[in-house]
Amino acid sequence: MKGEINIQALHHYITLAIIKMIDNVITTEKSILTHQNKAIAASILVAISQFLFYVLIKEVVTDNNLVSMIVVSVASGIGSYIAFCINNKFSKETVYINIVTSNDKTKMKNFADSMRAEGVKVVTMPTYGDDIEKTLTALVFANTRNQSKLIDKYVETNSELFREVIN
């Protein structure tokens, strides 16, 4: 009947998409593990990913149609996106060291006190400003994304503060 959905074909395309998304998640995690120097885990993921890749290639070549290629291509992008979301959710946060200074010693003291009140680690040290007057420079250690945002907001709203970020 015209306009009828072929359930078998739909099931086949959904299966291809799921396999490709899983393959991309595995491939992305393999890259992360390789970067973290976890050779055995990365090697296991490579073997699994290769198996899935060959299953997909066999199916796409056997299908010999554009729909299979499009489904696998789109699923590849979705799988990569999912992998990044998973990684962001479970990865350890990076510590960012912010070097903040100003010619205004009082503003620097207020900044450091404000960050400490929020639980952000701050080390202050005496330095000299542009006008050769004594001031403070702060090393501010952001352990979470929220702490980084807090520092960003404070510096952005205080034009006399200057910052450099070290990762």
Helices and strands as residue ranges (DSSP letters): H 7-35, H 39-63, H 66-90, E 96-101, H 105-117, E 121-128, E 134-142, H 145-156, E 162-166
